[in-house]
Amino acid sequence: MASKFLSIILFRSTLRNFSTAPKFSSVDPEELKKFSNLSGLWWDEGGEFKPLHSMNALRIPFIRNGLVNSRVVSTTKANTPTSLEGLKILDVGCGGGILAEPLARIGANVVGLDASEEAVRVAEEHAKLDTTLSDRLKYRHGTLEELAEEGQVYDAVVMSEVLEHMNNPKHCLQLASNLVKPGGSIFLTTLNRSCVSWLGGIIAAEYLLRLVPPGTHDWNKFVSPLEVENMLSDSDCTTRSIHGMSYNILTNSWHWSSNVSINYALHALKLSEQRVEEPKQTE
């Protein structure tokens, strides 16, 4: 009976996920308000964003190695202190700059974009503590739609722990693709929409273990790897790799895993030439 009840809940949630999201808006006002209220906690490494800080141990090499494997970065520079020197990277939903700062420290020219004015203010203030970042790290208060209108393109767009908080993921990934150079990369980490992620990512993480505040995530917005792969394909991107990610609460550490049922990371490449669909044959 319990399993049947859970199946009904998940089925209804899935229907709501695909029927209620606004069509052409990447920003959810409720999500924006939620994270704006947490802005003062971004750099408390023992607080609400503790798992995000420790996730950098996976995220940074994942991005660096992805750029090496796609030949944007030479193998001779891969393990140097400035391995991403000269590359333009857009960090979408940058928050307080937890990921943007270390990317800039290894040489990348990073633009951190966030719809929360409070988060951008925190990020800018924290960046001032390291004067070596001033030439390589800039923050923008705004949306993907606004940035896409400016015509800038980047070597890589990063959307880490963001897609599950945005409206209409397909629209967001299309905008991200428009902001990537041909041959450039899209990197994302997010949560799968599965029974396991509902139990582990919502019930356990938010209400039992209190890893993040209750209400941080909406299971309806989680997107499966296959769905993301198909959305990226529709946006002229091809998926290169998908890896599961597991979190150890006792050691506050992340590890790669073959299990993608909760957290996963994905790397995709923008096709060098836009695909042209063959005309449909008529009978």
C-alpha positions as CSV (number, residue, x, y, z in Angstrom):
1,M,0.0,0.0,0.0
2,A,2.8,2.4,0.9
3,S,4.6,1.8,-2.4
4,K,1.4,2.3,-4.3
5,F,0.7,5.6,-2.5
6,L,4.3,6.8,-3.3
7,S,3.8,5.9,-7.0
8,I,0.6,8.0,-7.1
9,I,2.4,11.0,-5.6
10,L,5.3,10.8,-8.0
11,F,3.0,10.3,-11.0
12,R,1.0,13.3,-10.1
13,S,4.1,15.4,-9.5
14,T,5.5,14.4,-12.8
15,L,2.4,15.6,-14.6
16,R,2.6,18.9,-12.7
17,N,6.2,19.3,-13.6
18,F,5.5,19.2,-17.4
19,S,2.3,21.2,-17.4
20,T,2.8,24.2,-15.1
21,A,6.3,25.6,-15.9
22,P,6.2,29.0,-17.7
23,K,7.2,28.6,-21.3
24,F,9.7,31.3,-21.8
25,S,11.1,32.2,-18.4
26,S,14.3,30.8,-16.8
27,V,13.8,32.4,-13.4
28,D,11.3,31.2,-10.9
29,P,10.4,34.1,-8.5
30,E,9.9,31.7,-5.6
31,E,13.3,30.1,-6.1
32,L,14.8,33.6,-6.4
33,K,13.3,34.7,-3.2
34,K,14.4,31.5,-1.4
35,F,18.1,31.9,-2.3
36,S,18.1,35.7,-1.9
37,N,17.1,35.1,1.8
38,L,20.1,32.8,2.2
39,S,22.6,35.2,0.7
40,G,24.4,35.9,3.9
41,L,25.3,32.2,4.3
42,W,27.1,31.6,1.0
43,W,30.6,31.6,2.5
44,D,29.9,29.8,5.8
45,E,31.7,26.6,4.9
46,G,30.1,24.8,7.8
47,G,26.6,26.1,7.2
48,E,23.8,25.6,4.7
49,F,26.1,25.5,1.6
50,K,28.6,23.2,3.1
51,P,28.0,20.4,0.5
52,L,28.5,22.9,-2.3
53,H,31.9,24.0,-1.0
54,S,33.0,20.4,-0.8
55,M,31.6,19.6,-4.2
56,N,34.3,21.8,-5.8
57,A,36.7,18.8,-5.3
58,L,34.8,17.1,-8.1
59,R,33.5,20.1,-10.1
60,I,36.8,21.8,-10.8
61,P,38.6,18.8,-12.2
62,F,35.5,17.7,-14.0
63,I,35.4,21.1,-15.9
64,R,39.1,21.2,-16.4
65,N,39.4,17.6,-17.7
66,G,36.4,18.1,-19.9
67,L,38.0,21.0,-21.6
68,V,41.3,19.1,-21.9
69,N,39.5,16.1,-23.4
70,S,37.7,18.3,-25.9
71,R,41.0,19.8,-26.9
72,V,40.2,23.3,-25.8
73,V,43.0,23.0,-23.2
74,S,46.3,21.4,-24.2
75,T,47.3,18.3,-22.2
76,T,50.6,20.0,-21.3
77,K,48.7,22.7,-19.4
78,A,46.2,20.4,-17.8
79,N,47.8,20.2,-14.3
80,T,49.4,23.6,-14.2
81,P,48.2,26.3,-11.8
82,T,46.7,28.3,-14.6
83,S,45.4,25.5,-16.7
84,L,42.3,27.5,-17.9
85,E,44.2,30.7,-18.7
86,G,42.6,32.7,-21.5
87,L,39.3,30.8,-21.5
88,K,36.0,32.6,-21.1
89,I,33.6,30.8,-18.8
90,L,30.0,31.7,-17.8
91,D,28.9,30.4,-14.4
92,V,25.1,30.5,-14.5
93,G,23.4,30.8,-11.1
94,C,26.7,31.6,-9.5
95,G,25.2,32.5,-6.1
96,G,27.9,33.8,-3.8
97,G,30.7,32.7,-6.1
98,I,31.6,29.4,-4.6
99,L,32.5,27.9,-8.0
100,A,33.3,31.0,-9.9
101,E,36.2,32.0,-7.7
102,P,38.2,28.8,-7.9
103,L,37.7,28.7,-11.7
104,A,39.2,32.2,-11.9
105,R,42.1,31.1,-9.7
106,I,43.2,28.5,-12.3
107,G,43.3,31.2,-15.0
108,A,39.8,31.4,-16.5
109,N,38.1,34.7,-17.3
110,V,34.8,34.1,-15.5
111,V,31.5,35.9,-15.6
112,G,29.2,34.9,-12.7
113,L,25.6,35.4,-13.5
114,D,22.8,35.4,-11.0
115,A,19.2,36.7,-10.9
116,S,19.6,37.4,-7.2
117,E,21.0,40.9,-6.6
118,E,21.8,40.0,-3.0
119,A,23.8,36.9,-4.0
120,V,25.8,39.0,-6.6
121,R,26.5,41.6,-3.9
122,V,27.9,38.9,-1.6
123,A,30.0,37.4,-4.4
124,E,31.5,40.8,-5.3
125,E,32.4,41.6,-1.7
126,H,34.0,38.2,-1.2
127,A,36.0,38.5,-4.4
128,K,37.5,41.7,-3.1
129,L,39.4,39.6,-0.5
130,D,41.6,38.3,-3.3
131,T,43.0,41.1,-5.4
132,T,44.5,38.7,-7.9
133,L,41.0,37.9,-9.1
134,S,40.0,41.4,-10.1
135,D,41.0,41.1,-13.8
136,R,39.5,37.6,-14.3
137,L,36.3,37.5,-12.3
138,K,33.2,39.6,-13.0
139,Y,29.7,39.3,-11.7
140,R,26.4,40.2,-13.4
141,H,23.0,40.6,-11.9
142,G,20.6,39.4,-14.6
143,T,19.1,36.5,-16.4
144,L,20.1,34.1,-19.2
145,E,17.6,35.8,-21.5
146,E,19.2,39.2,-20.9
147,L,22.7,37.9,-21.4
148,A,21.9,36.0,-24.6
149,E,20.6,39.2,-26.2
150,E,24.0,40.8,-25.9
151,G,25.6,38.3,-28.4
152,Q,28.5,37.3,-26.2
153,V,29.8,33.7,-26.5
154,Y,31.9,31.6,-24.1
155,D,34.3,28.7,-24.3
156,A,32.2,27.0,-21.6
157,V,28.9,27.6,-19.8
158,V,28.6,26.0,-16.3
159,M,25.2,25.3,-14.7
160,S,26.0,23.6,-11.5
161,E,23.1,22.9,-9.0
162,V,21.0,25.3,-11.0
163,L,18.8,23.5,-13.5
164,E,16.6,22.0,-10.8
165,H,15.8,25.6,-9.6
166,M,14.9,27.0,-13.0
167,N,11.7,27.2,-15.0
168,N,11.6,25.3,-18.3
169,P,14.9,23.5,-18.4
170,K,14.8,23.0,-22.2
171,H,14.5,26.7,-22.7
172,C,17.4,27.3,-20.3
173,L,19.6,24.8,-22.1
174,Q,18.8,26.4,-25.4
175,L,19.9,29.7,-24.1
176,A,23.1,28.1,-22.7
177,S,23.8,26.6,-26.1
178,N,23.4,30.0,-27.8
179,L,26.0,31.4,-25.4
180,V,28.6,28.7,-26.2
181,K,31.1,28.9,-29.1
182,P,30.9,26.1,-31.7
183,G,33.1,23.3,-30.2
184,G,32.7,24.8,-26.7
185,S,31.3,23.0,-23.7
186,I,28.3,22.9,-21.3
187,F,28.9,21.5,-17.9
188,L,26.1,20.8,-15.4
189,T,25.5,19.1,-12.1
190,T,21.9,18.5,-11.0
191,L,19.5,16.0,-9.5
192,N,17.7,13.2,-11.3
193,R,13.9,12.9,-11.0
194,S,13.5,9.4,-9.6
195,C,11.9,7.7,-6.6
196,V,15.4,7.4,-5.0
197,S,16.0,11.2,-5.4
198,W,12.7,12.0,-3.8
199,L,13.6,9.8,-0.8
200,G,17.3,10.7,-0.6
201,G,17.4,14.3,-2.1
202,I,14.2,15.6,-0.4
203,I,13.1,13.5,2.5
204,A,16.5,12.5,3.9
205,A,18.6,15.5,2.9
206,E,16.1,18.2,3.8
207,Y,13.9,16.8,6.6
208,L,15.9,14.0,8.3
209,L,19.5,14.9,8.0
210,R,19.0,18.7,7.5
211,L,21.8,18.9,5.0
212,V,20.0,21.8,3.4
213,P,16.9,23.8,4.6
214,P,13.5,22.2,4.1
215,G,12.0,23.4,0.9
216,T,15.3,24.0,-0.9
217,H,14.4,21.6,-3.7
218,D,11.2,20.9,-5.7
219,W,11.2,17.3,-6.9
220,N,9.0,18.3,-9.8
221,K,11.9,20.3,-11.3
222,F,14.4,17.5,-11.2
223,V,15.4,16.3,-14.7
224,S,16.7,12.9,-15.7
225,P,20.0,12.5,-17.6
226,L,18.1,11.2,-20.6
227,E,15.8,14.2,-20.7
228,V,18.8,16.6,-20.4
229,E,20.6,14.7,-23.1
230,N,17.6,15.0,-25.5
231,M,17.2,18.7,-24.7
232,L,20.8,19.3,-25.4
233,S,20.6,17.4,-28.7
234,D,17.7,19.6,-29.7
235,S,19.9,22.6,-29.0
236,D,22.7,21.3,-31.3
237,C,24.8,19.9,-28.5
238,T,26.1,16.3,-28.1
239,T,26.6,14.7,-24.6
240,R,30.2,13.5,-24.0
241,S,29.9,12.1,-20.5
242,I,27.5,11.5,-17.6
243,H,28.7,10.6,-14.1
244,G,26.9,9.8,-10.9
245,M,27.9,11.7,-7.8
246,S,27.5,10.5,-4.2
247,Y,27.9,12.5,-1.0
248,N,29.3,11.2,2.3
249,I,27.7,13.2,5.1
250,L,30.2,11.9,7.7
251,T,33.3,13.1,5.8
252,N,31.6,16.0,3.9
253,S,33.0,14.7,0.7
254,W,31.8,13.8,-2.8
255,H,32.8,10.8,-4.9
256,W,32.2,9.8,-8.5
257,S,29.7,6.9,-8.9
258,S,28.1,4.8,-11.5
259,N,24.8,5.5,-9.9
260,V,23.0,8.5,-11.4
261,S,19.7,8.0,-9.5
262,I,20.2,11.1,-7.3
263,N,23.1,13.5,-8.3
264,Y,24.9,13.5,-11.6
265,A,27.3,15.6,-13.7
266,L,27.1,16.0,-17.4
267,H,29.4,17.4,-20.1
268,A,28.2,18.3,-23.5
269,L,29.8,19.9,-26.6
270,K,28.3,22.4,-28.9
271,L,28.4,21.1,-32.5
272,S,30.8,23.0,-34.7
273,E,28.1,23.3,-37.4
274,Q,24.4,23.6,-36.9
275,R,22.5,20.6,-38.0
276,V,20.1,20.9,-40.9
277,E,17.1,18.6,-40.7
278,E,16.3,16.7,-43.9
279,P,13.0,17.7,-45.4
280,K,10.1,15.3,-44.6
281,Q,9.0,13.1,-47.4
282,T,5.3,13.3,-48.4
283,E,3.4,10.3,-49.5
